[in-house]
Amino acid sequence: MTRSLAVAGHPEFDVGITLVIRSIFPNVVVQQIANTLAVRQSNPGKTNAFELVWTHFGDADDDAQMRAIRLK
């Protein structure tokens, strides 16, 4: 059995906000969790199916560890 290593968070801003979720009707959700900004979009497909697309935003100078934290 392979065990994945937990990725610790990294405080970037001293504002104390850890979760913000905004729904944009009908199929887009913008969310900020700690220091990660992501957009979740559902695209309707067939009658009983849909595609869920995630877009994560980061900084151009993020190192590999920060990228892993944002994708956590």
C-alpha positions as CSV (number, residue, x, y, z in Angstrom):
1,M,0.0,0.0,0.0
2,T,1.4,3.4,-1.0
3,R,0.9,6.2,1.5
4,S,0.7,9.8,0.3
5,L,2.5,12.5,2.3
6,A,0.3,15.2,3.7
7,V,1.0,18.7,2.4
8,A,1.0,21.4,5.0
9,G,-0.6,24.8,4.4
10,H,1.4,28.0,4.0
11,P,-0.1,31.3,5.2
12,E,0.6,34.0,2.7
13,F,-1.6,36.8,3.9
14,D,-2.5,37.9,7.5
15,V,-6.2,38.5,7.0
16,G,-7.6,35.4,8.8
17,I,-9.9,34.4,6.0
18,T,-9.7,30.7,5.1
19,L,-12.8,30.0,3.0
20,V,-14.8,32.0,0.4
21,I,-17.2,30.4,-2.1
22,R,-19.2,32.3,-4.7
23,S,-21.7,30.7,-7.0
24,I,-22.1,32.3,-10.5
25,F,-25.4,31.0,-12.0
26,P,-25.8,28.6,-13.6
27,N,-22.7,26.5,-13.7
28,V,-19.6,28.3,-12.2
29,V,-18.3,28.3,-8.7
30,V,-15.3,30.5,-7.7
31,Q,-13.7,29.5,-4.4
32,Q,-10.9,30.6,-2.2
33,I,-9.6,28.2,0.4
34,A,-6.7,29.6,2.4
35,N,-4.2,30.7,-0.2
36,T,-5.8,28.9,-3.2
37,L,-8.1,30.4,-5.8
38,A,-10.0,27.9,-8.0
39,V,-12.9,28.0,-10.5
40,R,-15.1,25.0,-10.8
41,Q,-17.3,24.8,-13.9
42,S,-19.8,22.1,-14.8
43,N,-20.5,21.5,-18.5
44,P,-23.7,19.7,-19.3
45,G,-23.3,16.6,-21.5
46,K,-25.7,13.9,-22.2
47,T,-28.9,13.4,-20.3
48,N,-27.3,11.6,-17.4
49,A,-23.7,13.1,-17.5
50,F,-21.7,16.2,-17.2
51,E,-18.1,17.3,-17.3
52,L,-16.6,19.0,-14.2
53,V,-13.6,21.3,-15.0
54,W,-11.3,22.7,-12.3
55,T,-9.0,25.7,-12.9
56,H,-6.5,26.5,-10.2
57,F,-4.7,29.8,-10.1
58,G,-1.2,30.4,-8.7
59,D,1.7,32.8,-9.0
60,A,4.3,32.4,-11.8
61,D,7.1,32.3,-9.2
62,D,5.5,29.4,-7.1
63,D,7.9,26.6,-6.4
64,A,7.0,22.9,-6.6
65,Q,6.0,22.8,-2.9
66,M,3.7,25.8,-3.2
67,R,2.1,24.3,-6.3
68,A,1.4,21.1,-4.3
69,I,-0.1,23.2,-1.5
70,R,-2.4,25.0,-3.9
71,L,-3.5,21.8,-5.5
72,K,-4.1,20.0,-2.2
